[in-house]
Amino acid sequence: MLQRLVLFLIVDIQLVYNEAFVHMPTHHFSQPSSSSSWRTTRKHRRQGGHSQLCHMTLIPLDREEVNQLITKRLPTPAQYATYWGRTSREQYNAAFESFGVSFLGVFAAYFLSFAVGQFVATILGMVAGFWVLLGPEFKAYQRNWELTAGREIVDPWTDDDDESFLYNENGEDKRGLYGALYLGRISNVCVVEDPYDLPQDEYPLEEFEGYTMETDELERITGKPFNLRLRVTDDVSSDYGNSGRELQIHTRMSEEYLDLEKGMPVCTLLLSTSQKFESLAALTDFMVPDAGPCWIGDYPYIDRPVLENMLVQDDELWHALRMEGRGQWDIQSNMEMVEDEIFDDDDDDANDDIF
């Protein structure tokens, strides 16, 4: 017990350095009018598959599916890469931190051996010496735990007859967190210097052609990089400035985001303490299939290959995501245009046969 206690004390102290080079994206949620609400559905296991998805925005997931999507234990390769940094500056900071912890840790373990004994000091020295490998793992473990804050994932279609047990005074669910896939589309994408910048201070994404994180001019001058501002909606009226539900997020600008366009369908995992998803408890990274796929977010909470396989294997879910597209990404309009072209070709062939 003493060994574990000392180990976790060292881990908790070191995790303070986490935010030195990895930043959480900021999220802003615009509230709907009193007449608008989330379009949700409950998926029952006995029905099998995701039924009637074409007119739905939130696709509830059961406990097993949510636990597969979010990583709670060992970090994924994408999470390891995040803590090692995506630019040479971040990688230098990570290497300097690891070297400092290893050097000072081994040095401190030697002196602690006279006070706590050789065995405990050896364990602490090994942890410090291998911090280059253990550091990202412990940090990712803490970050993954913070997503749910230790709360259990529950099924969204759990029996709710006992309302006194389910809801507290604020009307929120006490059982845990509910998970659902949110399907929407990009209603606006731009670049800002600060997440609190007003709309008139936004830069069009087209002006950043050739941008790379290594050559970020704003970061070189001020120490803070450009931020991507992404607004996602699932309501047609929101695209025209009317009332509707929208999600707005900010994340560090990256060259991976240069292919994003308005109207592209978007998918993400939402967690809520409310069974009806009236409020959000956690928001994960966004996936835009038509841009790569492109993953938007400073930290990869989702086990990305799992979500990609889920979309590939479930045709109805994939079709529901495609139906959210608008403009050139509107699959329904494109299908109608193809059908019209086919009919026009048939009419031309028929006229040629007559003459």
Secondary structure as UniProt FT lines:
FT   HELIX           2..14
FT   HELIX           15..20
FT   STRAND          26..30
FT   TURN            34..35
FT   TURN            45..47
FT   TURN            54..55
FT   STRAND          58..61
FT   HELIX           63..69
FT   HELIX           77..84
FT   HELIX           88..116
FT   HELIX           118..129
FT   HELIX           131..148
FT   TURN            149..150
FT   TURN            156..157
FT   HELIX           163..166
FT   TURN            169..170
FT   STRAND          177..192
FT   TURN            195..196
FT   HELIX           199..201
FT   STRAND          203..204
FT   HELIX           205..208
FT   TURN            209..210
FT   HELIX           213..215
FT   HELIX           217..222
FT   STRAND          227..233
FT   HELIX           236..240
FT   STRAND          246..252
FT   HELIX           255..257
FT   TURN            258..259
FT   TURN            262..263
FT   STRAND          265..272
FT   TURN            275..276
FT   STRAND          282..283
FT   STRAND          286..288
FT   HELIX           289..291
FT   STRAND          294..296
FT   HELIX           304..313
FT   HELIX           315..322
FT   TURN            323..324
FT   HELIX           327..329
FT   HELIX           331..354
//
